[in-house]
Amino acid sequence: MPLVTTREILLNARRGGYAVTAFNIENMEMAQIVIRTAAEMKSPVIIQTTPGTVKYAGMDMLRAMVAVEAAKVDIPVALHLDHGDSYGRCMEALREKYTSVMIDGSKLPYEENVALTKSVVEEAAKLGIDVEGELGTVSGKEDTHEVKSDEEIYTDPDQAKDFAERTGVHSLAVAIGTAHGFYKGEPKLDYDRLKKIIGLVSVPVVLHGASGVPDEAVRRTIELGICKVNFATELRAALTKGAREALKDEAVYDPKVFMNAGKKCVAETVRHKIEVCGCGNKA
């Protein structure tokens, strides 16, 4: 199928009481195995790239790889810019025909975040592309995006309602206690806060920093109304784990061999996350 926008994917998830998995990819191998595994499970999927990945590979290359793989399968595949770090970055993604963008103004003062997010929404609307915004800051480091623990701010439910209405975003990432990267201890999620946010906000709500969050906790957020769950760190770790195991054999030097080993580990992770989020057989 051609690449699709995230609108129907997320609205279907909200209506169906499940969440769509959004996986960050870094290279061709990850794009291939994520999309192929999602297709095997008949699951819609969102492929994401961060600014760091964009700097590494280029939006044109990333978009081409994802589009080629998406054309081979019969499931909805969206290509999303994760944590867009500027207006210019989001405009570049729109020019390169990404089908969804996130503008992350969460570290800005509230009114500046509103203004920046609204400006991206207005431009994206001209092309029929949906925009994800963020309110509150998710701590930790993912790629080039970092929020120190003393900078972490949980999302205020009433402010979330105001933000969604004033900016016109199509989905909203919120901070309820998750973190980017791996956790040193078990995260304590603020389910009451999430319940209030979802009760006040009319657009689909997104959970960032889900790598390492216990399955039961992810399922609980979905029961409360989360429609999209982001996974990044666990996929990177899975690819690296498989490659490292293969490279213990000193006779292995062909990248196809050790990257295939990495792909198998990524496939296991993707399969499990789709099961947790309940989006299998929803394509």
N, C-alpha and C positions, 0 to 999 in steps of 0.2 A: 504493500500500500504506500501511497505518497505520505510524507510527513503530515501530521495533523496538529491542530492547536490543542491546548490543554483544556479548553472550555468544556466540551462535552465529556471528556474523560473524567474531569473532576466533578461535574454535576451528576453524572451517572453514579460515581462513587458515593456522593452524598445521598442520593436517592436510594442506593442499594445497601447502605450501611457498611461499606468496606472502604479501604484506602488504596490508592494507587501507589505503587512503589516508584520512587524516583532515584535512579542510580547515576552516580558521577563516574564518568569514564575518563581515561587518560590517553588511550591509544587505540589502534585498530583492533587489537586482540580483545580488549574489553568491550568495545562497541559490538563486535561480532558475537561474543558469547552471551552478553546480556540480552541482546535482541533475540538471538536464537533460543535461548532458554525461556524467555518470556513467551515466545511463539509456541514452544513445546507445551507450555502450561496454559496456553490460550488466555494470556493476560495482557491487558493494555500496559504500556510502560512509558515512562518519561526518562529520556536520556539527558543528563546534565553535564555541562562543562563550566568550570570556574575560570576566573580571569587568569589564574596561574597556568591552567591547562591551555587556555587560548594563547598565552604568550609562548608556550612551549611548542604548540603544533599549528596554530593559526586557525581562525574561525572557518576559513574556506575549506581547509583540509578536514577539519572535524565534521563540518556540515556534510561534506561530500561522502565521507565514510559512513555516517549514520544514515544518510538518504539511500545509499546503495544497499545497505543491509535491510533497511525498512522496506524497500521495494521488493524484497524476496519473501516477505512474510505477510500473513493475512490478519494482522492485529494492528490496533492503533498505536503508533509510535510518535511521540512529540519530542522535539529538540529544544531544550531550555537552557538559557544562560543563568547559571546559579551565582548568587551574590554579585550581581553587576555592580561594580564599584564606582561608576560615574555615569552621567547622562551620555557622554560620548561613547562609552563602552556599549551601552544599550542600543544606541543608534547604529553602531557597527554591527551588532547582532541582527538588527532589523534589516540592514542592507544585505547581510549575508544570508538572509532568509531563514533565520531561526524562527521557530513557530511559537516561542514563548520566551519572555525575559523576566528576570527579577532585578529590581533596583533596590539596593540595600542602603538606605539612608538612616539605618537604625542608630548609628553613633552620632548623628547630627542632633542639634536641638529640635524639639518636636515640630515647630512651625517650618523649619528648614526641610525636615524630612517630608512633611506634607507637600510643600512646594515642589521639591525635587521629584517626588513620586508622581504627583499630578502631571508634571510636565512630560514625563516618560509615558504615562497612560494616554495623554492626548495625542502624542506622536504615534504611538503604537496602534491606536484606534484607527488611524488613517489606513492602516494595512490589515486591519482585522486581527491583530495580534494581542493576546492577553498578557497582563502584567501582574506579577507577584510583588507585593511590598512586604516590609518587615517593620514591626513595632516591638520595642523591647530588644535586649541584646542577649544572644546566646553565647555563653562563655566558651573559651577554648580556642584552639588553632586548627584551621583546616585550610591547607594550601597557603595562599597569601592572606587569608582572612583571619584576623586574630582579635579576640576580646579577652582582656585580662579579667581575673576573678573580681577585682574591685571595680570593674567597669560594667559588670553584669547588672541588667535592670529587667525585672519581670514585666510582662505586658500588663498594663492597666485595662481592665475590661471596658470601662466607659470611654477611655481614650481610644481603644481599638474600634469601637463603634463610630466615633467621630472621624477617625482616620480613614476608615473604609468608605464612609459616606462622602467625605470631602475630596479624597483622591480619586475615587472611582476604580480602585484596584479590583481585579477579578479573583484574587486569592490573597491570603494574609498569613505570613509566617509569624509565629508568636513565641515568646520566651516563657517557659513554665518550669524550668529546672533542668532541661537537657543541656548538653555541651558538645561542641565539635571536638573530634578526636576521641581517643580512648579514655575511659573513666578510671580514676584511681580507686574509687569505691562505688557502691551502687547509687545511682542518681535518685534523688527524692523529687518526684514530680508533683506539682501543685494541681491536682485534679479539680479541686473546687474552682480555682482561678480559670482553668480551661473551660469548665462547664459554664461559667458566667460569660466568658468571651463568646463561646459558640451560641449562647442564648441571645446575645446582643448583636452579633455580626451576621450580615446576610450573605456574605461570600464564603466559599470554601476556606477552611483553616488548615494550615500546613505545619507539620512537626519537623523541625531541623534537629540535627545532632542525634539521630537515632542509633548510630553505630554503638553497640555495647549496651544499649538499653535492654533490660530483660524482656523477653517475648510477652510475658503477661502484662507488663507495663505498656508496651506498644499497643497490645490488643485493647487495653482499658481506654487509652486515648481515642482509639477508633470507635469504641462503643459510645464515647462521649461526643463524637462527631468529627474527628480528624479525617480529612479526605485525601491527604498526600503525605507520605513519609519519606524523608530523604536519607539515603545511605551512601556514604563515601569512604570513610576510613576502613571499614571492614572489607570492602572490595579491593582496595589497594593492598591491604595486608594479605588477603587471600591470594592475589596474583603473585606477590612477592614470596609467600610461603611455598607455593608450588614450584616456582622457579628455583628457589634456594635448594629445595629437596632434590630436584633434578640435577643441579650443578654440583651436588656432593659427589657425583660420579665424574671423575676427572676426564673421562672419555667423551663427555658431553660438551660440545662447543657450538653446536648448531642452534641459533636462536629459535628456530621452529620447534625444536625438541623441548627446550626449557620453557618457552612461552606457552606451548600446548599444555604442559604440566600446570602452569599457572592458570590457564583458562579453565581447566577441570575444577580447580579449587574455587574460582569465581563462580562457576556454574552452580556448585553446591550452595554457596552463599546466596545467590540470586533465587534459587529454587526455594530455599528456606524462608527468605524474606517475603516472597510472594505468598507462601502459605500463611505466614503470620498475619499479613495484611488482608488476606481473604480475597485477593483480586484474581486468583486463578479461575479460569472458565468464565471470565467476565468480558472477554473481547467480543 
